[in-house]
Amino acid sequence: GVGMLCMGWGCGGVRVLPLLGGFSCKACAHRWKNIYYETDHILPHGFCYIIPSNLQAKGRVLIPCYEEYKKKYGEEHGSCQAGIAGFFTEELVVMGAPGSFYWAGTVKVLNLTDNTYFKLNDEAIMNRRYTYLGYAVTAGHFSHPTTTDVVGGAPQDEGIGKVYIFRADRRSGTLIKIFQASGKKMGSYFGSSLCAVDLNRDGFSDLLVGAPMFSEIRDEGQVTVYINRGNGALEEQLALSGDGTYNAHFGESIASVDDLDDDGFPDVAIGAPKEDDFAGAVYIYHGDVDGLVPQYSMKLSGRKINPVLRMFGQSISGGIDMDGNSYPDVTVGAFMSDSVVLLRARPVITVDVSIFLPSSINITAPQCHDGQQPVNCLNVTACFRFHGNHVPGEIGLNYVLTADVAQKEKGQLPRVYFVLLGETPGQISEKLQMVHMEETCRHYLVHVKQRVRDVISPIVFEAAYSLGAHVTGEEERELPTLTPVLRWKKGQKIAQKNQTVFERNCLSEDCAADLQLQGKLLLSRYVSVSFIPLFWEIPFLLFEFLGEVEITPHTHKFSLSLSLSLSLPLPPKAT
C-alpha cells in the first residue's frame, strides 16, 4: 500500500488503497475545527474523508471524536485532532488522535464491516498525559498472518517515546495491548513515524520505528527495525541512521515501497528531510530473508534532483505503478517547496552467464597448429540469457571475455590466447542483441603458449558484462520508456568465471607432490670417539633426502637451509 503523503499542516494524511474494481483514498485534516458548535465551543476534532475509486464528491466523512455532550477543550476527545496519522485497509480505518484525554492520545479504529469503533480502555496508557499516542499509526499482521493488529506511536511517552501494538478484539470491541517498545534517548521522538511491512516474506509483519531527533551530536535521526518471530514476538534487528548527517532528521518518514528490485522481498524508503541544509534526502533499503539489509542501496538527494527542492523526504508514498511498466513507483513530498516528486522504478533484469570449458587440457598431445607449429588448444563457449519482469523488445549486452584472468591479476602474462582472424589477444570485447529468455552463445578457439612453465595453477576465464541499448519496438507512451538496470550486489563485480586445468597424469584428479624428509646425524669421519668433549665444533649433516621424484615438464623449486655446525655450551658450574 501507500504510506502517508502530507504536503502541509492542513492535511493529516492521504492513503490510497487498492480494492476490487479500483482504488479508494482516505484524506484527513487533523486541524479541522468542529463548526457545528457555538463559537465558544469550537473544538479541533479533526476529520477524515474516504474518497471512492471514481474520485467523485460523494464520499464518506468520518469525525470519530465528535460527541455532542462533550464540549470541554482537552477533555476526553474534545481536542483529539483525529487524522494526524492514518492507515486504511479493506476492513479497518485507523486514525491517530494525539490530543485526546489531555494529549495522552489514543487510536481510533473503525470497523468498516459493521460500522463500529474499537475503543482503547487501557487506563495505564490513557492516564499518562502529553504522551501523544496516535501521533503515528499503522497496521499489520503481527499476531497471526490472517488477523490485523493496530500500531500506535507515542513519541512523548516518558520523554523517550514508545510504540504499542494492539489486537482488535471483536468480542469486546476494544484494543488490547500485545507489545510495546521504548526509545533509547530522551527527546528522540521515537514512535513519531511507523511502517509495518513483511520484510522477509514469512507471513508476519515486521515493524520500523522512526526517531528523527535521535542525537549523537544533533538530530541525526534513527530508525529501529523489529523482526517478527511469530505470534507478535518482535525482536530488535538493527538500528539504521543513513549517513548519520548532522540535523538530517533521518526517519521523519518511513514507507514500504513494495519490491523495487524484483527480488521477491519488499523494500523500504526512509526520509531525511533536513539533510544537506534542508534540501533533504531519501534512502532506499532492501528487504531479504533475514529482514532488512543494513546498508542502503540508494540515496536520492533532493538537491541533485532539483536545486529548488526543500525538505525533500518529509513524506513518502510507494507501491503503486504509476507509469504502467509493472514496477512500483515512489512519490516524495518536499513541502517547503510545495512540490511532489515522482520517482519511476526502472525494470530490473538478471543476466545468466555460462562459460563452457573442457575439464582439462592434455599438454602431451597437441591438437591444433599455429602456422606450421603444433600447439595445445581448447574450445571456449560463452552463453548469455536474461530474464526480468516486463522487459519487452531487445536488450544490448556488452561483454569482455578474459583468458587466464588470475595470471593477469597477479601482473603476469597469460598462458593462453584467443585466435581471432590472425590476432592473438588475451582478451576480447563483443556486443550482443538479446531477446527475453532466449540464450545466445559465442564460440572461441584458444591456444596454449609454447614452453609454459606453470602447469599447476588453473586457467580461469572471466566474462564481465554490462547493458547496452534497450530497443522496445513499442509505441510512444505518455511517459518515456525507462531503460532496464542490471541486478547486482553492491561491492561485487558483474562477472562470471569458470576454470580448467592442465592434465597431470595422476591417478586421481586431486594430485599433489608427496615429498618426505628424514633426519639423520652423520658425523665427520675423523670423529671416532664414543663421546663428544665440550667446546668442540663438529661439522655434521642434519638431513638426507629420501624418496624418488619423477621428471616431468613441471618446474618446481625446492629450497632447504641447514646449519652445518653444532656448538655445545659448557654446563653451569656446580656450587
C-alpha positions in Angstrom: 0.0 0.0 0.0 0.9 3.7 0.0 2.0 5.4 3.2 1.2 8.9 4.4 1.6 11.7 1.9 1.1 15.1 3.5 2.0 18.4 1.9 1.4 20.6 4.9 -0.3 21.1 8.2 -3.8 21.2 6.6 -3.6 17.6 5.6 -3.4 14.9 8.2 -2.7 12.1 5.8 -3.6 10.7 2.4 -3.7 6.9 1.8 -4.6 5.1 -1.3 -5.9 1.6 -1.0 -6.2 -0.8 -4.0 -9.6 -2.5 -3.9 -11.5 -4.8 -6.2 -12.6 -2.7 -9.2 -10.3 0.3 -8.4 -8.7 2.3 -5.7 -10.1 4.2 -2.7 -8.4 7.1 -1.0 -8.6 8.4 2.6 -7.6 12.0 3.3 -7.6 13.7 6.7 -7.5 17.2 8.1 -6.4 16.9 11.7 -6.6 20.6 12.4 -10.2 20.9 11.3 -12.4 22.6 13.9 -15.9 21.5 14.6 -18.1 24.3 13.3 -21.3 22.6 14.5 -20.7 24.0 17.9 -21.3 27.6 19.0 -18.4 30.0 18.8 -17.2 29.4 22.4 -17.2 25.6 21.8 -15.1 25.3 18.6 -13.0 22.2 19.1 -10.2 20.7 17.0 -11.8 17.3 16.4 -10.2 16.7 13.0 -11.9 14.6 10.3 -11.2 12.1 7.6 -12.8 11.6 4.2 -13.0 8.4 2.3 -13.0 9.1 -1.5 -14.4 6.4 -3.8 -12.4 5.0 -6.7 -14.2 7.2 -9.2 -13.0 10.3 -7.3 -16.5 11.7 -7.1 -17.5 14.1 -4.4 -19.8 11.6 -2.8 -17.5 10.1 -0.2 -17.8 9.3 3.5 -17.0 11.8 6.2 -15.5 10.4 9.4 -15.5 12.6 12.6 -14.5 9.9 15.2 -14.1 12.4 18.1 -17.5 14.1 17.8 -19.7 13.5 20.8 -22.5 16.1 21.3 -22.4 16.2 25.1 -18.6 16.5 25.4 -17.7 20.1 24.7 -14.8 20.9 27.0 -11.5 21.6 25.4 -9.0 18.9 26.2 -11.5 16.7 28.0 -11.7 13.2 26.6 -11.8 13.7 22.8 -12.5 17.5 22.8 -9.2 18.3 21.1 -8.2 14.9 19.7 -7.1 16.1 16.2 -8.1 12.8 14.6 -6.3 12.0 11.4 -2.9 13.5 12.1 -1.9 10.0 11.0 -4.0 7.4 9.3 -3.9 3.9 7.9 -6.5 2.3 5.6 -7.2 -1.4 4.9 -10.1 -3.2 3.3 -11.6 -3.8 6.7 -10.3 -1.1 9.1 -9.8 2.7 9.1 -7.1 3.6 11.6 -6.8 7.2 12.8 -4.4 8.7 15.3 -5.8 11.1 17.8 -2.9 12.5 19.9 -5.0 15.3 21.6 -7.5 13.0 23.4 -7.5 12.8 27.2 -5.4 15.9 27.6 -2.9 14.9 25.0 -2.4 11.4 26.3 -3.8 10.5 22.9 -5.5 7.4 21.5 -6.0 5.4 18.4 -9.4 5.5 16.7 -10.2 2.3 14.7 -13.3 2.0 12.6 -14.5 -1.5 11.6 -16.0 -0.9 8.1 -17.8 -4.3 8.2 -20.2 -3.3 11.0 -19.5 0.4 11.2 -18.4 0.3 14.8 -15.3 1.7 16.6 -12.8 -0.3 18.6 -12.1 1.5 21.9 -8.9 1.8 23.9 -9.7 1.2 27.6 -6.1 0.7 28.9 -6.1 3.1 31.9 -2.3 2.8 32.3 -1.9 4.3 28.8 -4.8 6.7 28.8 -3.9 8.4 32.1 -0.4 9.5 31.1 -0.9 13.0 29.7 1.1 14.6 27.0 2.4 11.3 25.5 0.8 12.0 22.1 -0.3 8.4 21.4 -1.6 8.3 17.9 0.9 10.7 16.5 1.8 7.9 14.1 -0.3 4.8 13.3 -0.1 1.7 11.1 -1.5 -1.8 11.0 -0.2 -5.3 10.1 -0.3 -9.0 10.7 1.7 -9.2 13.9 0.0 -11.9 16.0 -1.2 -14.0 13.1 -0.9 -13.9 9.3 -4.7 -13.6 8.9 -5.5 -11.1 11.6 -4.9 -7.3 11.5 -3.3 -5.6 14.5 -3.0 -1.9 15.1 0.1 0.1 16.0 0.3 3.5 17.7 3.3 5.7 18.4 3.6 7.9 21.4 6.7 10.0 20.9 6.5 11.9 24.2 5.8 8.8 26.4 8.2 9.1 29.4 10.3 11.5 27.4 11.9 8.7 25.3 8.9 7.7 23.3 7.1 4.4 23.0 5.3 2.2 20.4 2.3 0.0 21.2 0.8 -2.9 19.2 -2.9 -3.6 19.9 -5.1 -6.5 19.0 -8.5 -5.5 17.8 -10.8 -7.8 19.9 -14.1 -8.2 18.2 -15.9 -9.7 21.1 -15.3 -6.8 23.5 -14.9 -4.1 20.8 -11.7 -3.0 22.5 -8.0 -2.6 21.6 -5.8 -4.9 23.8 -2.1 -4.2 24.1 0.1 -7.2 23.0 3.5 -5.5 22.6 5.4 -2.3 23.4 8.9 -1.0 22.7 10.7 2.1 24.1 13.1 4.6 22.7 16.7 4.8 23.8 17.3 8.6 24.2 15.4 11.4 25.8 13.8 13.7 23.2 14.4 11.4 20.2 10.7 11.4 19.3 10.8 7.6 19.0 7.4 6.5 17.6 6.7 9.6 15.5 6.9 7.5 12.3 5.9 3.9 11.8 6.0 1.3 9.0 4.6 -2.2 9.1 6.0 -4.4 6.3 6.7 -8.1 5.9 10.4 -7.8 5.1 11.3 -11.5 5.0 8.0 -12.8 3.5 7.3 -15.1 6.4 3.6 -14.0 6.6 4.2 -11.9 9.7 4.5 -8.1 9.6 7.8 -6.6 10.8 8.0 -3.0 12.2 10.2 0.0 11.6 10.0 2.8 14.1 11.4 6.3 13.5 13.2 8.5 16.0 14.0 11.6 13.8 15.5 13.6 16.6 17.8 10.9 17.9 21.1 12.6 18.6 24.7 11.8 18.9 25.6 15.4 18.0 22.3 16.9 16.9 19.2 15.3 15.5 20.8 12.9 13.0 17.9 10.6 13.4 17.5 6.8 13.7 15.1 4.0 12.6 14.9 0.9 14.6 13.9 -2.4 12.8 11.9 -5.0 14.7 11.6 -8.5 13.2 8.6 -10.6 14.0 9.4 -14.1 15.2 5.8 -15.1 15.2 2.8 -14.5 17.4 3.7 -10.9 17.9 7.1 -11.6 19.4 9.2 -8.8 17.9 12.9 -8.6 18.3 15.1 -5.7 17.5 17.3 -6.5 14.5 19.2 -3.3 13.9 19.2 0.5 14.0 19.6 2.5 10.8 21.0 6.0 10.6 21.6 6.6 6.9 24.8 8.7 6.6 24.4 10.0 10.1 24.3 13.6 8.9 24.1 16.5 11.3 20.4 17.6 11.7 19.2 15.3 9.0 16.1 14.1 10.9 16.6 10.6 9.3 13.4 8.7 10.0 11.0 11.6 9.7 9.1 9.5 7.2 9.1 5.7 6.5 7.2 3.9 3.8 7.0 0.5 2.3 7.7 0.9 -1.4 6.9 -2.7 -2.5 9.5 -4.7 -4.4 11.6 -2.2 -6.4 14.4 -4.6 -7.4 12.1 -7.5 -8.2 13.8 -10.0 -5.8 10.7 -11.2 -4.1 11.2 -9.1 -0.9 9.7 -5.7 -0.2 11.8 -2.6 0.1 11.6 0.5 2.3 12.2 4.2 1.8 13.3 6.4 4.7 13.2 10.2 4.5 15.8 12.6 6.0 14.1 15.9 5.0 16.6 18.3 6.8 19.7 16.7 5.5 22.0 18.9 3.4 20.8 22.1 4.9 17.1 21.3 4.4 17.4 20.1 0.8 16.5 16.6 2.0 17.3 13.1 1.0 15.6 9.7 0.7 17.3 6.4 1.4 16.2 3.1 -0.1 16.8 -0.2 1.8 16.2 -3.7 0.5 14.4 -6.5 2.4 15.7 -10.1 2.4 15.3 -13.4 4.1 16.9 -12.1 7.3 14.9 -8.9 7.5 16.4 -5.7 6.2 19.8 -5.3 4.5 21.8 -2.9 6.9 23.4 -0.9 4.1 21.2 1.3 2.0 21.2 0.5 -1.7 20.5 4.0 -3.0 20.4 7.6 -1.7 18.3 10.2 -3.5 19.4 13.7 -2.9 16.8 16.5 -3.2 19.4 19.0 -4.3 20.6 16.8 -7.1 17.0 16.2 -8.4 16.2 19.9 -8.4 18.2 22.6 -6.6 15.0 24.4 -5.5 13.6 21.5 -3.5 13.3 22.0 0.2 12.7 19.3 2.8 12.5 16.6 0.1 11.6 13.4 2.0 9.2 14.9 4.5 6.6 12.4 3.2 6.8 9.3 1.1 4.3 7.1 -0.7 5.1 3.9 -2.7 3.6 0.7 -4.0 1.6 1.9 -7.0 2.7 1.5 -10.6 2.2 5.0 -12.0 3.6 4.5 -15.5 2.4 1.0 -16.3 5.8 -0.8 -16.6 4.8 -3.4 -13.9 7.2 -1.9 -11.3 6.1 0.1 -8.2 6.9 3.8 -8.3 7.6 6.2 -5.4 6.3 9.7 -4.8 8.2 12.0 -2.4 6.9 15.3 -0.9 9.0 18.4 -0.4 6.6 20.5 1.5 8.8 23.7 2.0 8.9 24.0 -1.8 5.2 22.9 -2.4 6.4 20.0 -4.6 5.9 16.3 -5.1 8.5 14.3 -7.0 7.5 11.1 -8.9 10.4 8.6 -8.9 9.8 6.0 -11.5 11.2 2.5 -11.0 13.2 1.0 -13.8 12.9 -2.6 -14.9 15.4 -4.9 -13.3 16.9 -7.8 -15.3 19.1 -10.7 -14.4 21.7 -11.9 -16.9 22.6 -15.6 -16.7 26.2 -16.2 -18.0 27.7 -19.6 -18.6 31.3 -20.3 -19.7 31.9 -23.8 -21.0 35.4 -25.3 -20.9 37.0 -28.7 -21.2 37.6 -30.4 -17.8 41.3 -30.5 -18.5 44.0 -29.7 -21.2 46.2 -32.5 -22.5 49.6 -30.9 -23.0 51.3 -34.0 -24.2 49.2 -34.3 -27.4 48.9 -31.0 -29.4 45.6 -30.9 -31.4 46.0 -27.6 -33.3 48.5 -25.7 -35.4 49.8 -22.2 -35.1 51.2 -21.9 -38.6 53.3 -25.0 -39.0 53.8 -25.3 -35.3 51.7 -27.9 -33.4 50.1 -26.3 -30.3 47.8 -27.3 -27.5 44.4 -25.8 -27.7 40.9 -25.8 -26.2 37.4 -24.6 -27.2 35.6 -21.9 -25.1 31.9 -21.2 -25.3 30.2 -18.2 -23.6 26.4 -18.2 -23.4 24.2 -15.3 -22.3 20.5 -15.1 -21.4 18.5 -12.5 -19.5 15.2 -12.6 -17.7 13.1 -10.0 -15.8 9.6 -8.7 -15.3 8.1 -6.9 -18.3 11.2 -6.2 -20.4 9.9 -6.1 -24.0 12.0 -5.8 -27.1 15.7 -6.4 -27.4 18.5 -5.6 -24.9 22.1 -4.9 -25.9 24.8 -6.6 -23.9 28.4 -5.6 -23.9 30.8 -8.2 -22.5 34.6 -8.7 -22.1 35.9 -12.2 -22.1 39.4 -12.5 -20.5 41.6 -15.6 -20.6 43.8 -16.6 -17.7 42.5 -13.7 -15.6 44.1 -14.9 -12.4 47.6 -14.5 -14.0 46.6 -11.1 -15.2 45.5 -10.0 -11.7 48.9 -11.1 -10.4 50.7 -9.0 -13.1 51.8 -12.0 -15.1 51.4 -12.8 -18.8 48.6 -15.1 -19.7 49.5 -18.7 -20.7 46.8 -18.9 -23.4 45.4 -16.6 -26.1 42.3 -16.3 -28.3 42.7 -17.0 -32.1 40.7 -14.3 -34.0 41.5 -13.6 -37.7 45.2 -13.6 -37.2 45.2 -11.8 -33.9 46.2 -13.4 -30.6 44.7 -11.3 -27.8 44.3 -12.4 -24.2 41.0 -10.5 -24.0 38.1 -9.9 -26.4 35.2 -7.5 -26.3 31.9 -8.0 -28.1 28.3 -6.8 -28.3 25.1 -8.9 -28.4 21.4 -8.2 -29.0 19.3 -10.4 -26.8 15.6 -11.2 -26.5 14.0 -12.1 -23.2 14.7 -15.7 -22.2 16.5 -16.6 -25.4 20.1 -17.9 -25.0 22.8 -16.5 -27.2 26.2 -18.3 -27.4 29.6 -17.4 -28.9 32.4 -19.9 -29.6 36.1 -19.3 -29.4 39.3 -21.2 -30.1 42.1 -20.7 -27.6 45.8 -21.7 -28.0 48.2 -22.6 -25.2 51.5 -20.8 -25.4 54.8 -22.7 -26.0 57.0 -23.6 -23.1 54.5 -22.9 -20.4 56.3 -23.2 -17.1 53.3 -23.1 -14.7 51.1 -26.1 -15.4 49.8 -26.4 -11.9 47.6 -23.4 -11.3 44.2 -23.5 -13.1 43.4 -21.3 -16.2 40.5 -19.0 -15.2 38.2 -17.4 -17.8 36.1 -14.4 -16.9 33.1 -12.8 -18.6 32.4 -9.2 -17.4 29.3 -7.6 -18.8 27.1 -4.5 -18.9 23.9 -3.5 -20.5 23.7 -1.7 -23.8 20.8 0.0 -25.6 17.2 -1.1 -25.0 15.1 -1.3 -28.2 11.4 -1.8 -27.2 9.7 -1.5 -30.6 6.6 -0.2 -28.7 4.6 2.9 -29.5 5.3 6.0 -27.6 3.6 6.3 -24.2 2.6 9.3 -22.2 5.8 8.8 -20.2 9.0 7.6 -22.0 10.1 4.0 -21.5 12.9 3.6 -18.9 16.0 1.6 -19.7 16.5 -1.5 -17.5 19.2 -1.9 -14.9 21.2 -5.0 -14.0 20.6 -6.9 -10.8 23.8 -6.9 -8.8 25.1 -6.8 -5.2 26.9 -3.7 -4.1 30.6 -4.1 -4.0 30.6 -7.2 -6.2 31.9 -7.3 -9.8 29.3 -8.0 -12.5 31.1 -11.0 -14.0 31.1 -14.8 -14.3 34.1 -17.1 -14.0 35.0 -20.7 -14.9 38.3 -22.6 -14.9 40.1 -25.6 -16.4 43.4 -27.3 -15.5 46.3 -29.0 -17.3 46.3 -32.8 -17.1 48.8 -34.0 -14.6 48.8 -37.8 -15.5 47.8 -38.6 -11.9 45.7 -41.5 -10.8 43.3 -39.0 -9.2 42.1 -35.5 -10.0 43.5 -34.2 -6.8 47.2 -35.0 -7.2 49.9 -33.3 -5.2 53.6 -33.9 -4.7 54.5 -36.1 -1.8 58.0 -35.1 -0.6 59.3 -36.6 2.6 62.3 -35.6 4.7 64.0 -37.8 7.3 66.6 -36.6 9.8 69.9 -38.4 10.5 73.1 -37.3 12.3 76.2 -38.0 10.2 79.5 -37.1 12.0 82.7 -36.4 10.1 84.9 -39.4 9.5 87.7 -38.1 11.8 85.3 -38.1 14.8 85.7 -41.7 16.1 85.2 -41.2 19.8 82.2 -42.5 21.6 81.7 -39.2 23.4 82.0 -35.6 22.4 84.1 -33.3 24.6 82.8 -29.8 25.4 83.9 -26.8 23.3 84.2 -28.9 20.2 82.6 -27.6 17.0 81.6 -30.5 14.9 80.6 -30.4 11.2 77.6 -32.6 10.5 74.7 -33.1 8.0 71.3 -32.8 9.6 69.1 -34.1 6.8 69.4 -36.5 3.9 66.8 -36.7 1.2 65.0 -40.0 0.8 62.5 -40.8 -1.9 62.0 -40.5 -5.7 60.9 -37.6 -7.8 59.5 -38.2 -11.3 60.9 -35.9 -14.0 58.0 -34.1 -15.7 57.5 -30.8 -17.5 56.5 -29.2 -14.2 59.1 -26.8 -13.0 59.4 -26.6 -9.2 62.0 -25.3 -6.8 62.9 -26.9 -3.5 64.9 -24.9 -1.0 66.3 -26.1 2.2 68.6 -24.1 4.6 70.7 -26.0 7.0 73.1 -25.2 9.8 76.3 -27.2 9.2 77.8 -27.0 12.7 76.8 -27.7 16.2 78.2 -25.9 19.3 77.7 -27.4 22.7 77.8 -24.9 25.5 79.5 -25.5 28.8 77.1 -26.6 31.6 76.8 -24.4 34.7 79.4 -25.0 37.4 78.3 -26.9 40.4 78.2 -24.9 43.6 
